[in-house]
Amino acid sequence: MFKLIFKTIGLLIIIVLLAVALALWKGGEPFRWIGEKTESAGQSVVKFGDKVDELREGGKKAEKKIMDLKDRIEQKIDLKQTPKDKNGTADQDK
């Protein structure tokens, strides 16, 4: 466990030193480039989230319509299954 902690700390120190060396050598340009790419990725995630929200709302509308259709079909089946007397009218006593 201690080896893992020390290796992680060592890796973090190396990354910080590389970032400082890159900043001194190239200036802020690589960091601006990373920031721009991160921003464009964030915008893509926002667009994807909007699409998912639209699909979810559409799914709720479709579910509501399916439930309405199911209720109508069940009502028609119930009407067909009610017993009728000789005159052709539904028997209300049963």
Biopython code that builds the backbone (N, CA, C, O; Angstrom):
import numpy as np
from Bio.PDB.StructureBuilder import StructureBuilder

atoms = [
    (1, "MET", "N", (0.824, -1.184, 0.000)),
    (1, "MET", "CA", (0.000, 0.000, 0.000)),
    (1, "MET", "C", (0.870, 1.249, 0.000)),
    (1, "MET", "O", (0.588, 2.218, -0.705)),
    (2, "PHE", "N", (1.943, 1.212, 0.809)),
    (2, "PHE", "CA", (2.817, 2.380, 0.866)),
    (2, "PHE", "C", (3.551, 2.591, -0.451)),
    (2, "PHE", "O", (3.830, 3.726, -0.836)),
    (3, "LYS", "N", (3.868, 1.485, -1.148)),
    (3, "LYS", "CA", (4.540, 1.597, -2.441)),
    (3, "LYS", "C", (3.648, 2.337, -3.434)),
    (3, "LYS", "O", (4.115, 3.175, -4.205)),
    (4, "LEU", "N", (2.351, 2.010, -3.401)),
    (4, "LEU", "CA", (1.408, 2.667, -4.300)),
    (4, "LEU", "C", (1.313, 4.162, -3.999)),
    (4, "LEU", "O", (1.278, 4.980, -4.918)),
    (5, "ILE", "N", (1.272, 4.515, -2.728)),
    (5, "ILE", "CA", (1.194, 5.923, -2.335)),
    (5, "ILE", "C", (2.454, 6.657, -2.777)),
    (5, "ILE", "O", (2.362, 7.752, -3.334)),
    (6, "PHE", "N", (3.609, 6.085, -2.544)),
    (6, "PHE", "CA", (4.854, 6.738, -2.931)),
    (6, "PHE", "C", (4.986, 6.852, -4.453)),
    (6, "PHE", "O", (5.483, 7.860, -4.957)),
    (7, "LYS", "N", (4.546, 5.827, -5.184)),
    (7, "LYS", "CA", (4.595, 5.895, -6.645)),
    (7, "LYS", "C", (3.655, 6.970, -7.170)),
    (7, "LYS", "O", (3.992, 7.675, -8.122)),
    (8, "THR", "N", (2.486, 7.102, -6.566)),
    (8, "THR", "CA", (1.525, 8.123, -6.971)),
    (8, "THR", "C", (2.078, 9.518, -6.702)),
    (8, "THR", "O", (1.977, 10.402, -7.552)),
    (9, "ILE", "N", (2.658, 9.715, -5.531)),
    (9, "ILE", "CA", (3.255, 11.017, -5.194)),
    (9, "ILE", "C", (4.408, 11.321, -6.138)),
    (9, "ILE", "O", (4.542, 12.452, -6.604)),
    (10, "GLY", "N", (5.234, 10.335, -6.424)),
    (10, "GLY", "CA", (6.348, 10.539, -7.366)),
    (10, "GLY", "C", (5.853, 10.911, -8.759)),
    (10, "GLY", "O", (6.423, 11.791, -9.404)),
    (11, "LEU", "N", (4.798, 10.250, -9.227)),
    (11, "LEU", "CA", (4.237, 10.558, -10.536)),
    (11, "LEU", "C", (3.682, 11.990, -10.570)),
    (11, "LEU", "O", (3.867, 12.703, -11.557)),
    (12, "LEU", "N", (3.020, 12.398, -9.519)),
    (12, "LEU", "CA", (2.495, 13.763, -9.447)),
    (12, "LEU", "C", (3.625, 14.797, -9.469)),
    (12, "LEU", "O", (3.504, 15.838, -10.115)),
    (13, "ILE", "N", (4.714, 14.511, -8.766)),
    (13, "ILE", "CA", (5.855, 15.439, -8.767)),
    (13, "ILE", "C", (6.448, 15.539, -10.162)),
    (13, "ILE", "O", (6.796, 16.634, -10.604)),
    (14, "ILE", "N", (6.570, 14.421, -10.862)),
    (14, "ILE", "CA", (7.116, 14.427, -12.234)),
    (14, "ILE", "C", (6.188, 15.229, -13.160)),
    (14, "ILE", "O", (6.670, 15.997, -13.992)),
    (15, "ILE", "N", (4.899, 15.063, -13.029)),
    (15, "ILE", "CA", (3.947, 15.796, -13.882)),
    (15, "ILE", "C", (4.044, 17.291, -13.627)),
    (15, "ILE", "O", (4.022, 18.079, -14.573)),
    (16, "VAL", "N", (4.151, 17.695, -12.371)),
    (16, "VAL", "CA", (4.278, 19.120, -12.038)),
    (16, "VAL", "C", (5.578, 19.677, -12.618)),
    (16, "VAL", "O", (5.580, 20.773, -13.177)),
    (17, "LEU", "N", (6.666, 18.949, -12.495)),
    (17, "LEU", "CA", (7.947, 19.418, -13.040)),
    (17, "LEU", "C", (7.879, 19.538, -14.567)),
    (17, "LEU", "O", (8.400, 20.499, -15.133)),
    (18, "LEU", "N", (7.244, 18.577, -15.231)),
    (18, "LEU", "CA", (7.098, 18.663, -16.686)),
    (18, "LEU", "C", (6.245, 19.867, -17.087)),
    (18, "LEU", "O", (6.550, 20.535, -18.075)),
    (19, "ALA", "N", (5.185, 20.150, -16.337)),
    (19, "ALA", "CA", (4.331, 21.300, -16.644)),
    (19, "ALA", "C", (5.100, 22.597, -16.477)),
    (19, "ALA", "O", (4.966, 23.500, -17.303)),
    (20, "VAL", "N", (5.900, 22.709, -15.432)),
    (20, "VAL", "CA", (6.708, 23.918, -15.218)),
    (20, "VAL", "C", (7.742, 24.059, -16.327)),
    (20, "VAL", "O", (7.932, 25.158, -16.847)),
    (21, "ALA", "N", (8.412, 22.976, -16.701)),
    (21, "ALA", "CA", (9.415, 23.027, -17.771)),
    (21, "ALA", "C", (8.759, 23.422, -19.098)),
    (21, "ALA", "O", (9.319, 24.220, -19.850)),
    (22, "LEU", "N", (7.589, 22.875, -19.387)),
    (22, "LEU", "CA", (6.876, 23.217, -20.622)),
    (22, "LEU", "C", (6.473, 24.686, -20.618)),
    (22, "LEU", "O", (6.564, 25.357, -21.647)),
    (23, "ALA", "N", (6.033, 25.183, -19.485)),
    (23, "ALA", "CA", (5.639, 26.592, -19.388)),
    (23, "ALA", "C", (6.838, 27.508, -19.606)),
    (23, "ALA", "O", (6.710, 28.538, -20.268)),
    (24, "LEU", "N", (7.998, 27.154, -19.063)),
    (24, "LEU", "CA", (9.186, 27.983, -19.245)),
    (24, "LEU", "C", (9.706, 27.915, -20.681)),
    (24, "LEU", "O", (10.209, 28.907, -21.208)),
    (25, "TRP", "N", (9.586, 26.754, -21.309)),
    (25, "TRP", "CA", (10.147, 26.559, -22.644)),
    (25, "TRP", "C", (9.240, 27.138, -23.728)),
    (25, "TRP", "O", (9.730, 27.869, -24.589)),
    (26, "LYS", "N", (7.942, 26.843, -23.721)),
    (26, "LYS", "CA", (7.016, 27.255, -24.777)),
    (26, "LYS", "C", (6.116, 28.421, -24.386)),
    (26, "LYS", "O", (5.425, 28.968, -25.245)),
    (27, "GLY", "N", (6.103, 28.806, -23.149)),
    (27, "GLY", "CA", (5.196, 29.860, -22.704)),
    (27, "GLY", "C", (3.811, 29.267, -22.434)),
    (27, "GLY", "O", (3.684, 28.095, -22.077)),
    (28, "GLY", "N", (2.781, 30.089, -22.608)),
    (28, "GLY", "CA", (1.428, 29.645, -22.290)),
    (28, "GLY", "C", (0.676, 29.026, -23.449)),
    (28, "GLY", "O", (-0.471, 28.612, -23.280)),
    (29, "GLU", "N", (1.286, 28.949, -24.624)),
    (29, "GLU", "CA", (0.586, 28.438, -25.816)),
    (29, "GLU", "C", (0.056, 27.014, -25.657)),
    (29, "GLU", "O", (-1.106, 26.777, -25.985)),
    (30, "PRO", "N", (0.843, 26.058, -25.172)),
    (30, "PRO", "CA", (0.286, 24.702, -25.012)),
    (30, "PRO", "C", (-0.891, 24.649, -24.031)),
    (30, "PRO", "O", (-1.823, 23.865, -24.208)),
    (31, "PHE", "N", (-0.834, 25.487, -23.004)),
    (31, "PHE", "CA", (-1.908, 25.494, -22.024)),
    (31, "PHE", "C", (-3.173, 26.126, -22.605)),
    (31, "PHE", "O", (-4.283, 25.692, -22.296)),
    (32, "ARG", "N", (-3.007, 27.164, -23.456)),
    (32, "ARG", "CA", (-4.168, 27.743, -24.147)),
    (32, "ARG", "C", (-4.796, 26.715, -25.079)),
    (32, "ARG", "O", (-6.019, 26.603, -25.164)),
    (33, "TRP", "N", (-3.936, 25.958, -25.784)),
    (33, "TRP", "CA", (-4.436, 24.939, -26.703)),
    (33, "TRP", "C", (-5.247, 23.896, -25.925)),
    (33, "TRP", "O", (-6.332, 23.506, -26.355)),
    (34, "ILE", "N", (-4.723, 23.450, -24.791)),
    (34, "ILE", "CA", (-5.443, 22.471, -23.965)),
    (34, "ILE", "C", (-6.767, 23.056, -23.484)),
    (34, "ILE", "O", (-7.783, 22.362, -23.465)),
    (35, "GLY", "N", (-6.759, 24.334, -23.094)),
    (35, "GLY", "CA", (-7.982, 24.988, -22.640)),
    (35, "GLY", "C", (-9.026, 25.084, -23.741)),
    (35, "GLY", "O", (-10.213, 24.869, -23.495)),
    (36, "GLU", "N", (-8.586, 25.409, -24.967)),
    (36, "GLU", "CA", (-9.524, 25.501, -26.091)),
    (36, "GLU", "C", (-10.128, 24.136, -26.411)),
    (36, "GLU", "O", (-11.328, 24.032, -26.662)),
    (37, "LYS", "N", (-9.311, 23.099, -26.402)),
    (37, "LYS", "CA", (-9.811, 21.753, -26.686)),
    (37, "LYS", "C", (-10.773, 21.288, -25.590)),
    (37, "LYS", "O", (-11.777, 20.634, -25.870)),
    (38, "THR", "N", (-10.459, 21.628, -24.359)),
    (38, "THR", "CA", (-11.347, 21.264, -23.252)),
    (38, "THR", "C", (-12.683, 21.996, -23.379)),
    (38, "THR", "O", (-13.738, 21.426, -23.104)),
    (39, "GLU", "N", (-12.629, 23.255, -23.794)),
    (39, "GLU", "CA", (-13.860, 24.036, -23.982)),
    (39, "GLU", "C", (-14.726, 23.439, -25.089)),
    (39, "GLU", "O", (-15.943, 23.331, -24.937)),
    (40, "SER", "N", (-14.104, 23.051, -26.200)),
    (40, "SER", "CA", (-14.881, 22.461, -27.294)),
    (40, "SER", "C", (-15.470, 21.106, -26.872)),
    (40, "SER", "O", (-16.576, 20.749, -27.277)),
    (41, "ALA", "N", (-14.725, 20.369, -26.066)),
    (41, "ALA", "CA", (-15.266, 19.103, -25.556)),
    (41, "ALA", "C", (-16.453, 19.365, -24.633)),
    (41, "ALA", "O", (-17.435, 18.624, -24.658)),
    (42, "GLY", "N", (-16.365, 20.409, -23.826)),
    (42, "GLY", "CA", (-17.474, 20.769, -22.941)),
    (42, "GLY", "C", (-18.716, 21.158, -23.721)),
    (42, "GLY", "O", (-19.830, 20.802, -23.338)),
    (43, "GLN", "N", (-18.528, 21.893, -24.823)),
    (43, "GLN", "CA", (-19.673, 22.272, -25.665)),
    (43, "GLN", "C", (-20.301, 21.033, -26.300)),
    (43, "GLN", "O", (-21.523, 20.950, -26.424)),
    (44, "SER", "N", (-19.482, 20.088, -26.694)),
    (44, "SER", "CA", (-20.010, 18.845, -27.266)),
    (44, "SER", "C", (-20.822, 18.075, -26.229)),
    (44, "SER", "O", (-21.854, 17.489, -26.557)),
    (45, "VAL", "N", (-20.366, 18.074, -24.996)),
    (45, "VAL", "CA", (-21.090, 17.391, -23.934)),
    (45, "VAL", "C", (-22.437, 18.077, -23.684)),
    (45, "VAL", "O", (-23.442, 17.408, -23.444)),
    (46, "VAL", "N", (-22.455, 19.414, -23.740)),
    (46, "VAL", "CA", (-23.708, 20.151, -23.549)),
    (46, "VAL", "C", (-24.688, 19.819, -24.670)),
    (46, "VAL", "O", (-25.872, 19.609, -24.406)),
    (47, "LYS", "N", (-24.217, 19.767, -25.917)),
    (47, "LYS", "CA", (-25.088, 19.412, -27.040)),
    (47, "LYS", "C", (-25.633, 17.994, -26.879)),
    (47, "LYS", "O", (-26.812, 17.744, -27.130)),
    (48, "PHE", "N", (-24.783, 17.081, -26.466)),
    (48, "PHE", "CA", (-25.218, 15.695, -26.241)),
    (48, "PHE", "C", (-26.272, 15.635, -25.141)),
    (48, "PHE", "O", (-27.252, 14.900, -25.258)),
    (49, "GLY", "N", (-26.073, 16.401, -24.080)),
    (49, "GLY", "CA", (-27.049, 16.447, -22.993)),
    (49, "GLY", "C", (-28.396, 16.977, -23.463)),
    (49, "GLY", "O", (-29.441, 16.478, -23.046)),
    (50, "ASP", "N", (-28.376, 17.998, -24.338)),
    (50, "ASP", "CA", (-29.622, 18.532, -24.884)),
    (50, "ASP", "C", (-30.353, 17.480, -25.710)),
    (50, "ASP", "O", (-31.575, 17.360, -25.626)),
    (51, "LYS", "N", (-29.608, 16.721, -26.506)),
    (51, "LYS", "CA", (-30.216, 15.659, -27.316)),
    (51, "LYS", "C", (-30.862, 14.595, -26.421)),
    (51, "LYS", "O", (-31.963, 14.121, -26.703)),
    (52, "VAL", "N", (-30.168, 14.229, -25.347)),
    (52, "VAL", "CA", (-30.697, 13.223, -24.427)),
    (52, "VAL", "C", (-31.981, 13.734, -23.773)),
    (52, "VAL", "O", (-32.940, 12.981, -23.608)),
    (53, "ASP", "N", (-31.995, 15.023, -23.399)),
    (53, "ASP", "CA", (-33.204, 15.600, -22.809)),
    (53, "ASP", "C", (-34.369, 15.567, -23.786)),
    (53, "ASP", "O", (-35.497, 15.261, -23.400)),
    (54, "GLU", "N", (-34.099, 15.884, -25.060)),
    (54, "GLU", "CA", (-35.152, 15.832, -26.078)),
    (54, "GLU", "C", (-35.689, 14.412, -26.236)),
    (54, "GLU", "O", (-36.900, 14.212, -26.332)),
    (55, "LEU", "N", (-34.797, 13.432, -26.264)),
    (55, "LEU", "CA", (-35.228, 12.038, -26.388)),
    (55, "LEU", "C", (-36.051, 11.603, -25.174)),
    (55, "LEU", "O", (-37.032, 10.870, -25.304)),
    (56, "ARG", "N", (-35.641, 12.060, -24.014)),
    (56, "ARG", "CA", (-36.358, 11.682, -22.793)),
    (56, "ARG", "C", (-37.764, 12.278, -22.796)),
    (56, "ARG", "O", (-38.725, 11.600, -22.432)),
    (57, "GLU", "N", (-37.890, 13.550, -23.206)),
    (57, "GLU", "CA", (-39.210, 14.175, -23.274)),
    (57, "GLU", "C", (-40.081, 13.479, -24.314)),
    (57, "GLU", "O", (-41.271, 13.262, -24.083)),
    (58, "GLY", "N", (-39.498, 13.130, -25.451)),
    (58, "GLY", "CA", (-40.225, 12.403, -26.483)),
    (58, "GLY", "C", (-40.670, 11.041, -25.989)),
    (58, "GLY", "O", (-41.755, 10.576, -26.340)),
    (59, "GLY", "N", (-39.854, 10.405, -25.190)),
    (59, "GLY", "CA", (-40.205, 9.104, -24.626)),
    (59, "GLY", "C", (-41.386, 9.202, -23.676)),
    (59, "GLY", "O", (-42.243, 8.319, -23.643)),
    (60, "LYS", "N", (-41.428, 10.280, -22.904)),
    (60, "LYS", "CA", (-42.549, 10.466, -21.984)),
    (60, "LYS", "C", (-43.842, 10.694, -22.758)),
    (60, "LYS", "O", (-44.896, 10.187, -22.375)),
    (61, "LYS", "N", (-43.760, 11.458, -23.846)),
    (61, "LYS", "CA", (-44.953, 11.694, -24.672)),
    (61, "LYS", "C", (-45.424, 10.388, -25.303)),
    (61, "LYS", "O", (-46.620, 10.102, -25.337)),
    (62, "ALA", "N", (-44.477, 9.603, -25.800)),
    (62, "ALA", "CA", (-44.828, 8.327, -26.426)),
    (62, "ALA", "C", (-45.438, 7.380, -25.394)),
    (62, "ALA", "O", (-46.397, 6.668, -25.693)),
    (63, "GLU", "N", (-44.888, 7.369, -24.188)),
    (63, "GLU", "CA", (-45.425, 6.496, -23.144)),
    (63, "GLU", "C", (-46.857, 6.894, -22.805)),
    (63, "GLU", "O", (-47.713, 6.036, -22.590)),
    (64, "LYS", "N", (-47.111, 8.186, -22.757)),
    (64, "LYS", "CA", (-48.460, 8.668, -22.450)),
    (64, "LYS", "C", (-49.442, 8.244, -23.543)),
    (64, "LYS", "O", (-50.556, 7.813, -23.243)),
    (65, "LYS", "N", (-49.036, 8.364, -24.803)),
    (65, "LYS", "CA", (-49.907, 7.979, -25.910)),
    (65, "LYS", "C", (-50.160, 6.466, -25.918)),
    (65, "LYS", "O", (-51.274, 6.021, -26.192)),
    (66, "ILE", "N", (-49.133, 5.692, -25.619)),
    (66, "ILE", "CA", (-49.290, 4.237, -25.580)),
    (66, "ILE", "C", (-50.250, 3.842, -24.467)),
    (66, "ILE", "O", (-51.091, 2.966, -24.667)),
    (67, "MET", "N", (-50.141, 4.467, -23.305)),
    (67, "MET", "CA", (-51.050, 4.154, -22.201)),
    (67, "MET", "C", (-52.485, 4.535, -22.573)),
    (67, "MET", "O", (-53.419, 3.804, -22.242)),
    (68, "ASP", "N", (-52.674, 5.670, -23.256)),
    (68, "ASP", "CA", (-54.001, 6.088, -23.697)),
    (68, "ASP", "C", (-54.577, 5.080, -24.685)),
    (68, "ASP", "O", (-55.747, 4.707, -24.591)),
    (69, "LEU", "N", (-53.754, 4.643, -25.629)),
    (69, "LEU", "CA", (-54.182, 3.649, -26.615)),
    (69, "LEU", "C", (-54.540, 2.326, -25.930)),
    (69, "LEU", "O", (-55.530, 1.685, -26.283)),
    (70, "LYS", "N", (-53.736, 1.929, -24.960)),
    (70, "LYS", "CA", (-53.992, 0.687, -24.225)),
    (70, "LYS", "C", (-55.332, 0.766, -23.489)),
    (70, "LYS", "O", (-56.100, -0.196, -23.487)),
    (71, "ASP", "N", (-55.609, 1.911, -22.868)),
    (71, "ASP", "CA", (-56.880, 2.085, -22.161)),
    (71, "ASP", "C", (-58.062, 2.001, -23.122)),
    (71, "ASP", "O", (-59.081, 1.387, -22.804)),
    (72, "ARG", "N", (-57.930, 2.611, -24.283)),
    (72, "ARG", "CA", (-59.012, 2.566, -25.276)),
    (72, "ARG", "C", (-59.257, 1.141, -25.759)),
    (72, "ARG", "O", (-60.404, 0.717, -25.901)),
    (73, "ILE", "N", (-58.185, 0.408, -26.008)),
    (73, "ILE", "CA", (-58.318, -0.981, -26.470)),
    (73, "ILE", "C", (-58.988, -1.830, -25.384)),
    (73, "ILE", "O", (-59.863, -2.644, -25.680)),
    (74, "GLU", "N", (-58.579, -1.638, -24.140)),
    (74, "GLU", "CA", (-59.189, -2.390, -23.042)),
    (74, "GLU", "C", (-60.667, -2.070, -22.911)),
    (74, "GLU", "O", (-61.464, -2.962, -22.622)),
    (75, "GLN", "N", (-61.052, -0.810, -23.117)),
    (75, "GLN", "CA", (-62.468, -0.438, -23.051)),
    (75, "GLN", "C", (-63.263, -1.131, -24.154)),
    (75, "GLN", "O", (-64.369, -1.615, -23.916)),
    (76, "LYS", "N", (-62.699, -1.177, -25.362)),
    (76, "LYS", "CA", (-63.389, -1.831, -26.473)),
    (76, "LYS", "C", (-63.523, -3.330, -26.218)),
    (76, "LYS", "O", (-64.557, -3.922, -26.525)),
    (77, "ILE", "N", (-62.488, -3.941, -25.661)),
    (77, "ILE", "CA", (-62.543, -5.374, -25.355)),
    (77, "ILE", "C", (-63.608, -5.628, -24.289)),
    (77, "ILE", "O", (-64.353, -6.603, -24.381)),
    (78, "ASP", "N", (-63.685, -4.764, -23.283)),
    (78, "ASP", "CA", (-64.693, -4.914, -22.236)),
    (78, "ASP", "C", (-66.100, -4.786, -22.814)),
    (78, "ASP", "O", (-67.004, -5.515, -22.403)),
    (79, "LEU", "N", (-66.296, -3.871, -23.761)),
    (79, "LEU", "CA", (-67.611, -3.706, -24.380)),
    (79, "LEU", "C", (-67.999, -4.940, -25.189)),
    (79, "LEU", "O", (-69.167, -5.329, -25.208)),
    (80, "LYS", "N", (-67.035, -5.551, -25.851)),
    (80, "LYS", "CA", (-67.314, -6.745, -26.651)),
    (80, "LYS", "C", (-67.627, -7.948, -25.768)),
    (80, "LYS", "O", (-68.374, -8.835, -26.181)),
    (81, "GLN", "N", (-67.076, -7.993, -24.578)),
    (81, "GLN", "CA", (-67.238, -9.152, -23.711)),
    (81, "GLN", "C", (-68.471, -9.079, -22.819)),
    (81, "GLN", "O", (-68.784, -10.058, -22.142)),
    (82, "THR", "N", (-69.186, -7.946, -22.792)),
    (82, "THR", "CA", (-70.385, -7.874, -21.953)),
    (82, "THR", "C", (-71.469, -8.746, -22.564)),
    (82, "THR", "O", (-71.703, -8.689, -23.772)),
    (83, "PRO", "N", (-72.140, -9.562, -21.736)),
    (83, "PRO", "CA", (-73.173, -10.469, -22.268)),
    (83, "PRO", "C", (-74.385, -9.683, -22.764)),
    (83, "PRO", "O", (-74.787, -8.688, -22.160)),
    (84, "LYS", "N", (-74.955, -10.145, -23.866)),
    (84, "LYS", "CA", (-76.117, -9.482, -24.455)),
    (84, "LYS", "C", (-77.317, -10.425, -24.376)),
    (84, "LYS", "O", (-77.169, -11.645, -24.450)),
    (85, "ASP", "N", (-78.514, -9.839, -24.224)),
    (85, "ASP", "CA", (-79.723, -10.668, -24.196)),
    (85, "ASP", "C", (-80.231, -10.884, -25.622)),
    (85, "ASP", "O", (-79.535, -10.549, -26.580)),
    (86, "LYS", "N", (-81.403, -11.423, -25.769)),
    (86, "LYS", "CA", (-81.940, -11.768, -27.093)),
    (86, "LYS", "C", (-82.220, -10.528, -27.942)),
    (86, "LYS", "O", (-82.222, -10.614, -29.170)),
    (87, "ASN", "N", (-82.452, -9.398, -27.320)),
    (87, "ASN", "CA", (-82.749, -8.173, -28.069)),
    (87, "ASN", "C", (-81.490, -7.506, -28.610)),
    (87, "ASN", "O", (-81.583, -6.594, -29.431)),
    (88, "GLY", "N", (-80.310, -7.949, -28.161)),
    (88, "GLY", "CA", (-79.057, -7.372, -28.641)),
    (88, "GLY", "C", (-78.521, -6.267, -27.742)),
    (88, "GLY", "O", (-77.520, -5.630, -28.072)),
    (89, "THR", "N", (-79.176, -6.034, -26.611)),
    (89, "THR", "CA", (-78.687, -5.007, -25.704)),
    (89, "THR", "C", (-77.906, -5.670, -24.575)),
    (89, "THR", "O", (-78.087, -6.851, -24.280)),
    (90, "ALA", "N", (-77.046, -4.892, -23.961)),
    (90, "ALA", "CA", (-76.209, -5.443, -22.891)),
    (90, "ALA", "C", (-77.054, -5.718, -21.672)),
    (90, "ALA", "O", (-77.940, -4.937, -21.323)),
    (91, "ASP", "N", (-76.778, -6.823, -21.034)),
    (91, "ASP", "CA", (-77.492, -7.209, -19.828)),
    (91, "ASP", "C", (-76.913, -6.445, -18.649)),
    (91, "ASP", "O", (-75.766, -6.695, -18.278)),
    (92, "GLN", "N", (-77.647, -5.533, -18.048)),
    (92, "GLN", "CA", (-77.158, -4.681, -16.995)),
    (92, "GLN", "C", (-77.254, -5.315, -15.609)),
    (92, "GLN", "O", (-76.653, -4.810, -14.661)),
    (93, "ASP", "N", (-77.998, -6.410, -15.478)),
    (93, "ASP", "CA", (-78.178, -7.036, -14.164)),
    (93, "ASP", "C", (-76.930, -7.761, -13.696)),
    (93, "ASP", "O", (-76.706, -7.851, -12.489)),
    (94, "LYS", "N", (-76.141, -8.262, -14.562)),
    (94, "LYS", "CA", (-75.001, -9.101, -14.188)),
    (94, "LYS", "C", (-73.810, -8.303, -13.969)),
    (94, "LYS", "O", (-72.754, -8.847, -13.646)),
]
sb = StructureBuilder()
sb.init_structure("model")
sb.init_model(0)
sb.init_chain("A")
sb.init_seg("    ")
for serial, (resi, resn, name, xyz) in enumerate(atoms, 1):
    if name == "N":
        sb.init_residue(resn, " ", resi, " ")
    sb.init_atom(name, np.array(xyz, "f"), 0.0, 1.0, " ", f" {name:<3s}", serial, name[0])
structure = sb.get_structure()
